[in-house]
Amino acid sequence: MLKLYNWKLSPNAFKVRVVLNELNVPFELEEIEILQGAGQKTDFLSLNPNGKVPVLEEDALALWESNAIVLYLARKASQLLPSDPAGQALVDQWLFWQAAHYYQPIIPLAMEKMIKPMFQQAPDEEIVLTQSREFLRLSNLLENHLAQYEYLAGELSVADFGVASTLYPRVQLGLDVSGFKFLNEWLSKLEARDSWQKAL
């Protein structure tokens, strides 16, 4: 059975859980307490030298980087991927965009809005403001695309779950995306799926 090394607060680990559920793949979940330093222990670093979750373990394979994991799962199942090279390239495009751009404001926002309060530290409001603005700018890009397409690559794919997972902690991070009509319609469809609800 597959084993997923998970941290409950990680949107990237959440992404993998959703895709595993969507594909009806059974898996074992092992929680890694990142804030307690579990990601830096020798046994975990042997799986992922970056010391981060998620990691998917299958036999001798220990695969890290969430987008690589969901692509692996989709290819193995021959599901959640378009059949043509152009459609597959669009999936890659949106997953690369998610990692390189859309997810980047989430990291400092999580530090300021979630992690610091856990240690009784005040957030840096300038960082919160700057990163929130950047996230909303990127959300507008997503909105414009979704005004023309029901799903990111034309049909439901791992790209949708990959990008939507970035919005998973939006309430905790104080990110108001209610003004984006098409983004919210798309997100509501994904959040209503059994796979998403089960991953919660």
Wavefront OBJ file of the C-alpha trace (Angstrom):
o trace
v 0.000 0.000 0.000
v 1.106 3.547 -0.690
v 2.213 5.613 2.278
v 1.758 9.382 2.337
v 3.867 11.406 4.740
v 1.585 14.276 5.634
v 1.291 17.421 7.750
v -2.263 18.499 8.410
v -1.564 22.214 7.814
v 0.161 21.744 4.450
v -1.850 22.718 1.350
v 0.574 20.660 -0.740
v -0.068 17.536 1.325
v -3.795 18.280 1.132
v -3.485 18.358 -2.677
v -2.072 14.849 -2.737
v -4.759 13.529 -0.380
v -7.480 14.906 -2.660
v -5.965 13.313 -5.773
v -5.498 9.962 -4.029
v -9.167 10.102 -3.003
v -10.283 11.180 -6.474
v -8.474 8.201 -7.980
v -9.798 5.838 -5.278
v -6.276 4.763 -4.397
v -5.950 3.298 -0.883
v -3.115 4.753 1.139
v -1.661 4.831 4.610
v -1.228 8.235 6.214
v 1.722 9.063 8.436
v 1.637 12.429 10.146
v 4.931 14.353 10.297
v 4.945 17.056 12.963
v 6.902 19.671 11.048
v 6.767 22.317 13.785
v 8.294 19.857 16.246
v 11.230 19.253 13.904
v 10.172 15.818 12.638
v 11.051 16.808 9.091
v 14.709 17.187 10.053
v 15.139 13.743 11.561
v 17.541 11.399 9.794
v 14.951 8.782 8.877
v 12.688 11.366 7.215
v 15.582 13.131 5.483
v 16.461 9.797 3.904
v 13.072 10.002 2.163
v 13.182 13.709 1.339
v 16.463 15.584 1.805
v 14.477 18.843 1.711
v 12.811 17.805 4.968
v 9.348 18.754 3.729
v 5.999 17.061 3.182
v 4.410 15.523 1.269
v 6.364 12.407 0.421
v 4.761 9.435 -1.291
v 6.373 6.073 -0.627
v 5.680 3.060 -2.831
v 8.005 0.082 -2.565
v 11.499 1.446 -3.297
v 10.168 4.776 -4.593
v 10.141 7.802 -2.279
v 8.712 10.665 -4.335
v 8.639 14.266 -3.141
v 7.343 17.548 -4.584
v 3.559 17.526 -4.552
v 3.067 18.278 -8.241
v 5.416 15.450 -9.226
v 3.403 13.172 -6.937
v -0.001 14.053 -8.405
v 1.333 13.726 -11.956
v 2.762 10.310 -11.096
v -0.559 9.191 -9.645
v -2.538 10.486 -12.636
v -0.191 8.868 -15.169
v -0.229 5.578 -13.307
v -4.039 5.537 -13.197
v -4.475 7.013 -16.709
v -6.969 9.443 -15.209
v -7.161 13.196 -14.518
v -4.911 13.939 -17.513
v -5.894 14.921 -21.054
v -4.994 12.318 -23.667
v -3.319 14.735 -26.093
v 0.141 16.313 -25.678
v -1.231 19.865 -25.832
v -3.690 19.174 -23.016
v -0.981 17.505 -20.957
v 1.257 20.535 -21.511
v -1.508 22.785 -20.169
v -1.678 20.643 -17.029
v 2.080 21.054 -16.628
v 1.790 24.790 -17.236
v -0.753 25.315 -14.487
v 1.058 23.075 -12.003
v 4.338 24.894 -12.671
v 2.524 28.231 -12.285
v 1.039 27.085 -8.990
v 4.432 26.151 -7.565
v 6.420 29.080 -8.956
v 3.877 31.867 -8.499
v 0.499 31.195 -6.881
v 1.837 29.314 -3.876
v 4.662 31.736 -3.145
v 2.625 34.356 -1.184
v 1.108 31.533 0.886
v 4.444 30.718 2.525
v 5.073 34.122 4.182
v 1.370 34.575 4.897
v 1.248 31.235 6.714
v 4.275 32.264 8.759
v 2.737 35.606 9.717
v -0.903 34.572 10.165
v -0.660 30.982 11.446
v 2.811 30.031 12.673
v 3.780 33.204 14.549
v 0.524 33.294 16.574
v 1.200 29.693 17.672
v 4.336 31.029 19.367
v 2.678 34.193 20.691
v 4.442 36.392 18.148
v 2.824 39.324 16.360
v 2.556 39.194 12.576
v 4.398 41.705 10.433
v 1.503 43.633 8.914
v 3.611 44.983 6.030
v 4.417 41.442 4.916
v 0.757 40.465 5.260
v -0.361 43.431 3.137
v 2.263 42.965 0.416
v 1.776 39.214 0.065
v -2.027 39.461 0.195
v -1.958 41.968 -2.666
v 0.262 39.662 -4.712
v -2.017 36.712 -4.065
v -5.056 38.680 -5.195
v -3.209 39.864 -8.316
v -2.484 36.247 -9.215
v -6.057 35.254 -8.378
v -7.230 37.801 -10.939
v -5.118 36.032 -13.570
v -6.817 32.774 -12.608
v -10.228 34.476 -12.708
v -9.652 35.692 -16.264
v -8.766 32.191 -17.436
v -11.742 30.594 -15.688
v -14.060 33.149 -17.300
v -13.334 31.296 -20.550
v -12.822 27.676 -19.441
v -14.687 25.410 -17.038
v -11.459 23.713 -15.971
v -7.858 24.856 -16.229
v -6.780 22.446 -18.980
v -10.229 22.228 -20.594
v -11.294 19.120 -18.655
v -11.037 18.129 -15.009
v -7.415 17.265 -14.249
v -4.784 17.231 -11.543
v -4.088 20.857 -12.513
v -7.424 21.878 -10.982
v -6.731 20.114 -7.696
v -3.156 21.373 -7.682
v -4.086 25.024 -8.103
v -7.220 24.872 -5.934
v -5.248 23.418 -3.026
v -3.504 26.795 -2.781
v -6.853 28.252 -1.729
v -7.402 25.602 0.934
v -6.147 27.842 3.827
v -7.628 31.102 2.492
v -9.872 31.723 5.517
v -7.081 31.163 8.048
v -4.824 33.490 6.040
v -7.445 36.217 5.738
v -7.571 36.047 1.938
v -10.912 37.243 0.593
v -11.483 35.892 -2.918
v -15.260 36.349 -2.824
v -15.089 38.995 -5.562
v -13.857 36.507 -8.153
v -17.038 35.081 -9.685
v -15.579 32.420 -11.983
v -12.874 31.363 -9.555
v -15.518 30.772 -6.888
v -17.769 28.784 -9.214
v -14.807 26.574 -10.156
v -13.666 26.234 -6.547
v -17.161 25.379 -5.327
v -17.380 22.505 -7.814
v -14.080 21.096 -6.599
v -14.863 21.559 -2.910
v -18.186 19.757 -3.354
v -16.484 16.600 -4.631
v -16.307 13.628 -2.282
v -12.545 13.480 -2.744
v -12.124 17.019 -1.383
v -14.484 16.491 1.528
v -12.796 13.242 2.485
v -9.370 14.914 2.385
v -10.578 17.522 4.873
l 1 2 3 4 5 6 7 8 9 10 11 12 13 14 15 16 17 18 19 20 21 22 23 24 25 26 27 28 29 30 31 32 33 34 35 36 37 38 39 40 41 42 43 44 45 46 47 48 49 50 51 52 53 54 55 56 57 58 59 60 61 62 63 64 65 66 67 68 69 70 71 72 73 74 75 76 77 78 79 80 81 82 83 84 85 86 87 88 89 90 91 92 93 94 95 96 97 98 99 100 101 102 103 104 105 106 107 108 109 110 111 112 113 114 115 116 117 118 119 120 121 122 123 124 125 126 127 128 129 130 131 132 133 134 135 136 137 138 139 140 141 142 143 144 145 146 147 148 149 150 151 152 153 154 155 156 157 158 159 160 161 162 163 164 165 166 167 168 169 170 171 172 173 174 175 176 177 178 179 180 181 182 183 184 185 186 187 188 189 190 191 192 193 194 195 196 197 198 199 200
